[in-house]
Amino acid sequence: MDEPIDDLADRFSQIADQYDDKHGSKEKPIYDACATLVIEHADPRPDDVVLDLGTGTGLIALALAGDAGHVVGRDISDGMIEQARSKAADGGIENVEFGYGEFRDPQYDGDVDVVVSNFALHHLPDEKKHEAIEAIADLGPRRFVLGDAMFFGSTDPEEPLFGHGIDAATVGMLVDVLTDVGFVVTAVERVHDQVGVLVAERVGGD
Ligand SMILES: C[S@@+](CC[C@H](N)C(=O)[O-])C[C@H]1O[C@@H](n2cnc3c(N)ncnc32)[C@H](O)[C@@H]1O
């Protein structure tokens, strides 16, 4: 599956104002557990710049803003970005910025210390996941924390947890790509047989 990026962005914009309470009851505890692990493992320092790719309504970005120096949220959906900005304004959170950016081109020129992404990379087919992870490595972060749909077991489960728009990779494939681009995978958290969090640290990073 390789949905055109504009169609995907429109689809998210249409549900943006309901996104935060829209997750099905079957998925929500798993989604919450995954998000919590991404936030915990990101563990930014007070002067760190954190980049959240596929930030959506800013769940992860806003949660990290209290600990980080600056947080940059990037997404392809104007509607989701609008929700994230509105939440930041409502919360008086000033060290975050939200704007358009894709995995392959986050449109941020500054230094990045930590990259996070939660439940977004699965929208790309495997070949583009590889390109996306290469682009993330090129930003030079010391850590990349990826929470997403990913298969710990079968790649063709009889009862998929998620429906539309999911193109989950295997954990093995993701670990291989992360290793190929120069990260060391330091933690693998299994949230569900189809959901996990990978923590990747840059080789030689401090
Ligand atoms: C399921 S939402 C997750 C949002 C948020 N990270 C969270 O945990 O709530 C997936 C998000 O990824 C964004 N997205 C999909 N493909 C993308 C791409 N190629 N580059 C950047 N964002 C993308 C979508 O617009 C959407 O907001």
The ligand as an SDF file (V2000), in Angstrom:
LIG
                    3D

 27 29  0  0  0  0  0  0  0  0999 V2000
   -1.8710    7.8360   13.5730 C   0  0  0  0  0  0  0  0  0  0  0  0
   -1.2990    9.5030   13.5060 S   0  0  0  0  0  0  0  0  0  0  0  0
   -0.2000    9.5750   14.9000 C   0  0  0  0  0  0  0  0  0  0  0  0
   -0.0470   10.9690   15.4190 C   0  0  0  0  0  0  0  0  0  0  0  0
    0.8050   11.1160   16.6790 C   0  0  0  0  0  0  0  0  0  0  0  0
    2.1880   10.7730   16.4510 N   0  0  0  0  0  0  0  0  0  0  0  0
    0.2420   10.3250   17.8270 C   0  0  0  0  0  0  0  0  0  0  0  0
    0.9420    9.4740   18.3730 O   0  0  0  0  0  0  0  0  0  0  0  0
   -0.8980   10.5840   18.2230 O   0  0  0  0  0  0  0  0  0  0  0  0
   -0.2020    9.4600   12.1240 C   0  0  0  0  0  0  0  0  0  0  0  0
    0.2540   10.8350   11.6720 C   0  0  0  0  0  0  0  0  0  0  0  0
    1.3180   10.6570   10.7300 O   0  0  0  0  0  0  0  0  0  0  0  0
    1.1910   11.6480    9.7500 C   0  0  0  0  0  0  0  0  0  0  0  0
    1.9440   11.2070    8.5540 N   0  0  0  0  0  0  0  0  0  0  0  0
    1.6310   10.2260    7.7010 C   0  0  0  0  0  0  0  0  0  0  0  0
    2.5690   10.1110    6.7370 N   0  0  0  0  0  0  0  0  0  0  0  0
    3.5100   11.0450    7.0100 C   0  0  0  0  0  0  0  0  0  0  0  0
    4.7270   11.4270    6.3750 C   0  0  0  0  0  0  0  0  0  0  0  0
    5.1640   10.8240    5.2640 N   0  0  0  0  0  0  0  0  0  0  0  0
    5.4510   12.4240    6.9240 N   0  0  0  0  0  0  0  0  0  0  0  0
    5.0220   13.0570    8.0580 C   0  0  0  0  0  0  0  0  0  0  0  0
    3.8660   12.7360    8.6890 N   0  0  0  0  0  0  0  0  0  0  0  0
    3.1160   11.7370    8.1780 C   0  0  0  0  0  0  0  0  0  0  0  0
   -0.3070   11.7720    9.5440 C   0  0  0  0  0  0  0  0  0  0  0  0
   -0.6780   12.9910    8.9230 O   0  0  0  0  0  0  0  0  0  0  0  0
   -0.8180   11.6560   10.9730 C   0  0  0  0  0  0  0  0  0  0  0  0
   -0.9640   12.8990   11.6020 O   0  0  0  0  0  0  0  0  0  0  0  0
  1  2  1  0
  2  3  1  0
  2 10  1  0
  3  4  1  0
  4  5  1  0
  5  6  1  0
  5  7  1  0
  7  8  2  0
  7  9  1  0
 10 11  1  0
 11 12  1  0
 11 26  1  0
 12 13  1  0
 13 14  1  0
 13 24  1  0
 14 15  1  0
 14 23  1  0
 15 16  2  0
 16 17  1  0
 17 18  1  0
 17 23  2  0
 18 19  1  0
 18 20  2  0
 20 21  1  0
 21 22  2  0
 22 23  1  0
 24 25  1  0
 24 26  1  0
 26 27  1  0
M  CHG  2   2   1   9  -1
M  END
$$$$
